[in-house]
Amino acid sequence: RPRGAAGGGQHLLRLQVAAVPAEEAAEAASSGVVDGSGHRAAAEAAAAAVEQLDEAKEMRESLKEIVLDEVEGTKRGTSMNGEQRADVAELIVQLEALNPTPSTSMEGEALSGTWRLVYTSNSELYPLLLAG
């Protein structure tokens, strides 16, 4: 599909990820806990957790790319129809669910810098965006 050809929900993904924080995975790997069968249960759990983290990162990156593809060429969302907006909203909800950042605070250095608006679902902004 060409970039920017939004529509139809062709790229909607249903994701469920159970990730263990990296600190817990590292702690489990270093603890060397052995279960009753003689296996290094903690090391195996840590390896599984690291694999889940890698998979979650790949899914986040994939979802980000899909969202950007969906909104490209839509004049920041102003030329999208309701179905296209609903598809993008669903993708964004899925992406938010994969957020690795424990705090989603809107403060601090995490948000400092120059931002570029590529999409908005706030229809009150459309007249301003369409004016130039």
Backbone hydrogen bonds in HBPLUS format (Angstrom, degrees):
<---DONOR---> <-ACCEPTOR-->    atom                        ^
c    i                          cat <-CA-CA->   ^        H-A-AA   ^      H-
h    n   atom  resd res      DA  || num        DHA   H-A  angle D-A-AA Bond
n    s   type  num  typ     dist DA aas  dist angle  dist       angle   num
A0005-ALA N   A0002-PRO O   3.24 MM   3  5.81 156.7  2.30 135.9 135.2     1
A0004-GLY N   A0069-ASP O   3.10 MM  65  5.17 131.3  2.35 126.1 139.8     2
A0012-LEU N   A0009-GLY O   3.23 MM   3  5.41 172.3  2.24 116.1 115.3     3
A0024-GLU N   A0021-PRO O   2.98 MM   3  5.43 120.7  2.34 109.1 122.8     4
A0025-ALA N   A0021-PRO O   3.11 MM   4  6.48 156.9  2.16 152.7 159.9     5
A0026-ALA N   A0022-ALA O   2.93 MM   4  6.14 161.6  1.96 152.3 156.6     6
A0027-GLU N   A0023-GLU O   2.94 MM   4  6.11 156.8  2.00 145.2 152.0     7
A0028-ALA N   A0024-GLU O   2.90 MM   4  6.06 159.9  1.94 148.0 153.4     8
A0029-ALA N   A0025-ALA O   2.97 MM   4  6.15 155.1  2.04 145.7 152.6     9
A0030-SER N   A0026-ALA O   3.02 MM   4  6.22 150.8  2.10 145.8 153.0    10
A0031-SER N   A0027-GLU O   3.01 MM   4  6.06 129.3  2.27 142.0 154.6    11
A0035-ASP N   A0039-HIS O   3.06 MM   4  5.78 153.6  2.13 159.9 165.0    12
A0038-GLY N   A0035-ASP O   3.02 MM   3  5.60 164.8  2.05 123.1 126.2    13
A0041-ALA N   A0039-HIS O   2.91 MM   2  5.49 122.9  2.24 109.3  92.5    14
A0044-GLU N   A0040-ARG O   3.04 MM   4  6.34 157.8  2.09 153.9 160.5    15
A0045-ALA N   A0041-ALA O   2.84 MM   4  6.04 157.9  1.89 149.6 156.3    16
A0046-ALA N   A0042-ALA O   2.78 MM   4  5.96 153.5  1.85 147.0 154.7    17
A0047-ALA N   A0043-ALA O   2.92 MM   4  6.12 157.1  1.97 144.2 150.2    18
A0048-ALA N   A0044-GLU O   2.95 MM   4  6.18 157.6  2.00 147.3 153.4    19
A0049-ALA N   A0045-ALA O   2.85 MM   4  6.08 151.8  1.93 144.2 152.5    20
A0050-VAL N   A0046-ALA O   2.88 MM   4  6.13 158.8  1.93 152.9 157.8    21
A0051-GLU N   A0047-ALA O   3.01 MM   4  6.21 155.1  2.08 143.9 150.9    22
A0052-GLN N   A0048-ALA O   2.92 MM   4  6.21 153.0  2.00 146.1 153.5    23
A0053-LEU N   A0049-ALA O   2.91 MM   4  6.19 153.6  1.98 147.6 154.9    24
A0054-ASP N   A0050-VAL O   2.95 MM   4  6.22 156.4  2.00 148.3 154.3    25
A0055-GLU N   A0051-GLU O   2.91 MM   4  6.17 158.3  1.95 148.9 155.0    26
A0056-ALA N   A0052-GLN O   2.84 MM   4  6.03 158.3  1.88 149.4 155.5    27
A0057-LYS N   A0053-LEU O   2.94 MM   4  6.15 154.6  2.00 145.9 152.6    28
A0058-GLU N   A0054-ASP O   2.98 MM   4  6.26 158.9  2.03 148.5 153.9    29
A0059-MET N   A0055-GLU O   2.90 MM   4  6.15 157.1  1.95 149.4 155.9    30
A0060-ARG N   A0056-ALA O   2.86 MM   4  6.11 156.7  1.91 149.1 155.4    31
A0061-GLU N   A0057-LYS O   2.97 MM   4  6.22 167.7  1.99 153.1 155.9    32
A0062-SER N   A0058-GLU O   2.92 MM   4  6.10 157.1  1.97 147.2 153.9    33
A0063-LEU N   A0059-MET O   2.84 MM   4  6.04 163.5  1.87 152.2 156.5    34
A0064-LYS N   A0060-ARG O   2.87 MM   4  6.09 160.2  1.90 154.2 159.8    35
A0065-GLU N   A0061-GLU O   3.07 MM   4  6.28 160.7  2.11 146.3 150.9    36
A0066-ILE N   A0062-SER O   2.96 MM   4  6.24 156.7  2.02 149.5 156.3    37
A0067-VAL N   A0063-LEU O   2.87 MM   4  6.10 165.1  1.89 156.1 159.6    38
A0068-LEU N   A0064-LYS O   2.97 MM   4  6.21 167.7  1.98 152.7 156.1    39
A0069-ASP N   A0065-GLU O   2.88 MM   4  6.09 153.6  1.95 146.2 154.0    40
A0070-GLU N   A0066-ILE O   2.86 MM   4  6.09 157.0  1.91 151.5 157.8    41
A0071-VAL N   A0067-VAL O   3.06 MM   4  6.32 150.1  2.15 152.7 159.8    42
A0072-GLU N   A0068-LEU O   3.01 MM   4  5.94 131.0  2.26 141.4 152.7    43
A0074-THR N   A0071-VAL O   3.16 MM   3  5.50 144.4  2.30 140.4 134.3    44
A0077-GLY N   A0074-THR O   3.01 MM   3  4.95 129.4  2.27  95.4 109.9    45
A0079-SER N   A0074-THR O   3.06 MM   5  5.11 169.8  2.07 146.6 144.9    46
A0078-THR N   A0075-LYS O   3.14 MM   3  5.43 164.4  2.16 113.0 114.5    47
A0120-THR N   A0076-ARG O   3.05 MM  44  6.09 139.3  2.22 138.7 139.1    48
A0080-MET N   A0077-GLY O   3.25 MM   3  5.38 166.9  2.27 110.8 113.1    49
A0085-ARG N   A0081-ASN O   3.00 MM   4  6.31 160.2  2.04 156.2 162.3    50
A0086-ALA N   A0082-GLY O   2.92 MM   4  6.13 154.7  1.99 146.3 153.3    51
A0087-ASP N   A0083-GLU O   2.95 MM   4  6.22 153.0  2.03 146.6 153.7    52
A0088-VAL N   A0084-GLN O   3.01 MM   4  6.31 159.7  2.06 150.2 155.0    53
A0089-ALA N   A0085-ARG O   2.83 MM   4  6.03 157.3  1.88 148.9 156.0    54
A0090-GLU N   A0086-ALA O   2.98 MM   4  6.20 154.9  2.05 146.3 152.1    55
A0091-LEU N   A0087-ASP O   3.06 MM   4  6.35 156.8  2.12 146.4 152.7    56
A0092-ILE N   A0088-VAL O   2.92 MM   4  6.16 155.7  1.98 151.5 158.1    57
A0093-VAL N   A0089-ALA O   2.98 MM   4  6.26 152.9  2.06 146.9 154.0    58
A0094-GLN N   A0090-GLU O   3.05 MM   4  6.33 158.9  2.09 148.9 154.1    59
A0095-LEU N   A0091-LEU O   2.91 MM   4  6.18 152.1  1.99 145.6 153.8    60
A0096-GLU N   A0092-ILE O   2.84 MM   4  6.06 158.6  1.88 151.6 156.9    61
A0097-ALA N   A0093-VAL O   3.07 MM   4  6.31 147.7  2.18 143.8 152.0    62
A0098-LEU N   A0095-LEU O   3.05 MM   3  5.27 144.6  2.18 103.7 114.1    63
A0099-ASN N   A0096-GLU O   3.11 MM   3  5.17 164.2  2.14 110.7 112.6    64
A0111-LEU N   A0108-GLY O   3.45 MM   3  6.34 160.5  2.49 118.9 121.8    65
A0112-SER N   A0109-GLU O   3.09 MM   3  4.95 152.2  2.17 100.1 108.7    66
A0125-LEU N   A0122-ASN O   3.00 MM   3  5.79 162.0  2.04 121.9 127.2    67
A0126-TYR N   A0123-SER O   3.18 MM   3  5.24 149.3  2.27 101.1 109.9    68
A0129-LEU N   A0125-LEU O   2.92 MM   4  6.17 161.3  1.95 160.0 166.3    69
A0130-LEU N   A0126-TYR O   2.79 MM   4  5.91 160.6  1.82 161.0 165.9    70
A0131-ALA N   A0127-PRO O   3.05 MM   4  6.07 133.5  2.27 137.7 148.4    71
A0132-GLY N   A0129-LEU O   3.38 MM   3  5.71 153.5  2.46 102.1 109.3    72
